[in-house]
Amino acid sequence: MFKWSLEHGFNEDLVVYLRGSLEITADILKVAKDPTNKSNIIYSANLSFGQAGRYLEKCVEYGLLEVREEKSSKEYVTTKKGREFLEAFEAVGEIVDLERDNSEKNTKTFAVFQ
């Protein structure tokens, strides 16, 4: 995850995070722990329609999500493999946060607006 803060006349506490593909995938899998539709995934994981389509297709292709046909709509649900992905992703996140806490914080700050 990339992090930068906005400086020069902006609130110094404002920090912007850019999610990478792993974070987006994890967000989708969290939303789909219980069967849900594409619209709910878009809203809950903060994705555009196009992004959701691409990520859902890949998650299904890799066996992280299962598609269930419900009447005239599709529902997505996280598979066992998807739950294992989430567990591993969260474990790595805990290790990274622990390492970050135990070392000097060398966060680079980029001035977005000058």
MODAPE-V69581 format. One line per field, one symbol per residue. ss: DSSP state (A for helix, B for strand, O for the rest). phi: phi as a letter, one per 20 degrees, with the letter a starting at -180 (. if undefined). A space follows every 50 residues. Layout:
ss = ???
phi = ???
This chain:
ss = OBBBBOOOOOOOOOBBBBOOAAAAAAAAAAAOOOOBOAAAAAAAOOOOAA AAAAAAAAAAAOOOBBBBBBOOBBBBBBOAAAAAAAAAAAAAAAAAAAAA AAOOOOOOOOOOOO
phi = .ecbdedmndgfefcdddeeffffgffffffegdgbeffffgffelceff gggfffgfffgemecdddedldcdcdbfegffffgfffffffgfffffff fecfedfeddefdc
